[in-house]
Amino acid sequence: MTLQLNRFSMNAFAFFWLQAAPLSFSGSQETVLIPGGSYQMGCSAEDTECDTDEGPAGGVSVTVSDFRMHAHEVSVAEYSACIDAGICTPPFDYRRTHYCNYGAPGRDNYPQNCVNWEQAFQYCQWQGGRLAYDVEWEWAARAGAVSAFPWGPEPVDCSKAVIDPLVPGKADTETDGCWRDLSWPRGSFSPNHFGLYDMVGGTSEWLMDWYHPDAHRLYYARGQLTGPAEGQRKVIKGGSWDEKPYAQRVSNRFAKPVTGNPDLYGSNGIRCVFSDALYNRE
């Protein structure tokens, strides 16, 4: 398989760099180099909680190239800078619902949530990057692991990430965000082996891919690693502060419309990648 650049890479990347990049890219968020490699994408071997849209048991073989990725999810303060620059549009704020972090006192270092896909993509373009593809995101989240979670097969709990721990007999919202009914500041837990924070829990993260329920077999396993060319919903991964433990598995996939009422997206945030490489077989 060879790398092949298309409209989202060389020319478009240069255009966005000239037209929309921050005045000081060196002052942008910390990024981590994610080394390329091959892995089994999708349902981990012996993971009994996989949905059918996570591919066959044991995954499918894919290979990704090097890329850089934000070490943290985009914060409220960082997204606010894009609004101040006249590039990004304001999301719903905490006055609409307390789940939304934008504008809330003391939440500048919380992940920016209550954004739809277009707002997330717009921010990453302003940074000179884009959203991750599913194959990139899962490779980065696994950080070399072959199990359902980066640390092994043991389920996630509130000692490892900000989630809904699903406590029997307790109201659903009572346990969200590890009993806070809210997201937490970024980096509240240790990073994975690649140095990435909150790849499990935190907020779910919008991806580039259009959603297809059989993408692993029809696209990824065949070397078309950007997924289908069109669709109605975008993939979103990573679990979130209000999702149950099974949803935090690295292969788990959600799908949501590109635009819509941001109240529906209180769980969803942004993390950007920086690479000219797209993964289509010639």
Backbone hydrogen bonds, N-H to C=O, Kabsch-Sander energy under -0.5 kcal/mol:
donor,donor_aa,acceptor,acceptor_aa,energy
4,Q,278,L,-1.4
9,S,6,N,-2.6
13,F,9,S,-4.1
14,A,10,M,-2.4
15,F,11,N,-2.3
16,F,12,A,-2.7
17,W,13,F,-2.2
18,L,14,A,-2.0
19,Q,15,F,-2.6
20,A,16,F,-2.9
21,A,16,F,-0.9
21,A,17,W,-0.6
27,G,24,S,-1.4
28,S,25,F,-2.1
32,V,69,M,-3.0
34,I,32,V,-0.5
34,I,67,F,-3.5
37,G,64,V,-1.4
39,Y,62,V,-2.2
41,M,39,Y,-0.8
41,M,60,V,-3.1
43,C,54,E,-2.4
47,D,44,S,-2.1
48,T,46,E,-0.8
50,C,47,D,-0.7
54,E,51,D,-1.8
55,G,52,T,-1.2
58,G,43,C,-1.3
59,G,56,P,-2.4
60,V,41,M,-2.3
62,V,39,Y,-2.3
64,V,37,G,-2.6
67,F,34,I,-1.8
68,R,274,F,-1.8
69,M,32,V,-2.1
70,H,272,C,-2.4
71,A,30,E,-2.4
74,V,270,I,-2.9
76,V,110,Y,-1.9
77,A,108,D,-2.2
79,Y,75,S,-2.4
80,S,76,V,-2.4
81,A,77,A,-1.4
82,C,78,E,-1.0
83,I,79,Y,-1.7
84,D,80,S,-2.7
85,A,81,A,-1.4
86,G,83,I,-1.8
87,I,82,C,-2.1
88,C,82,C,-1.3
92,F,114,C,-0.8
94,Y,102,Y,-2.0
96,R,93,D,-1.8
97,T,93,D,-1.3
100,C,97,T,-1.6
104,A,101,N,-1.9
107,R,104,A,-1.8
110,Y,107,R,-1.7
112,Q,74,V,-3.2
113,N,111,P,-0.5
114,C,265,Y,-1.7
115,V,265,Y,-0.7
115,V,268,N,-0.8
117,W,258,V,-1.2
118,E,258,V,-1.1
120,A,116,N,-2.0
121,F,117,W,-2.9
122,Q,118,E,-2.4
123,Y,119,Q,-2.0
124,C,120,A,-1.9
125,Q,121,F,-2.2
126,W,122,Q,-1.9
127,Q,123,Y,-1.5
128,G,125,Q,-1.8
129,G,124,C,-3.2
130,R,273,V,-2.1
132,A,271,R,-0.6
135,V,225,L,-0.5
136,E,133,Y,-0.5
137,W,133,Y,-3.2
138,E,134,D,-2.6
139,W,135,V,-1.3
140,A,136,E,-2.6
141,A,137,W,-2.6
142,R,138,E,-2.7
143,A,139,W,-1.9
145,A,142,R,-1.7
149,F,152,G,-0.9
152,G,149,F,-1.4
160,K,157,D,-2.1
161,A,157,D,-1.6
163,I,161,A,-0.8
164,D,243,E,-2.5
170,K,167,V,-1.9
174,E,171,A,-0.6
175,T,171,A,-1.0
175,T,172,D,-0.8
176,D,172,D,-0.8
177,G,241,W,-3.4
178,C,163,I,-2.7
178,C,175,T,-0.8
179,W,175,T,-1.1
180,R,176,D,-0.7
180,R,177,G,-0.8
181,D,176,D,-3.3
186,R,109,N,-2.4
188,S,185,P,-0.8
192,N,196,L,-2.4
195,G,192,N,-1.9
197,Y,71,A,-3.0
201,G,238,G,-1.3
202,G,162,V,-1.2
203,T,201,G,-0.6
204,S,267,S,-2.2
205,E,237,K,-3.4
206,W,269,G,-1.7
207,L,235,V,-2.2
208,M,132,A,-2.7
210,W,228,P,-0.6
211,Y,233,R,-3.0
215,A,212,H,-1.6
218,L,214,D,-2.4
219,Y,215,A,-2.3
220,Y,215,A,-1.9
221,A,216,H,-2.6
222,R,219,Y,-0.9
223,G,220,Y,-1.6
224,Q,219,Y,-2.2
225,L,223,G,-1.4
225,L,279,Y,-2.6
227,G,224,Q,-1.6
234,K,256,K,-3.0
235,V,209,D,-2.3
236,I,254,F,-2.0
237,K,205,E,-1.9
241,W,202,G,-2.2
243,E,240,S,-1.7
247,A,244,K,-1.1
248,Q,245,P,-1.5
249,R,246,Y,-1.0
250,V,148,A,-2.2
252,N,249,R,-1.5
254,F,236,I,-2.2
256,K,234,K,-2.0
258,V,232,Q,-0.5
264,L,261,N,-2.5
265,Y,262,P,-2.0
266,G,263,D,-0.8
268,N,265,Y,-1.3
269,G,204,S,-4.2
273,V,130,R,-3.1
274,F,68,R,-2.5
280,N,278,L,-0.7
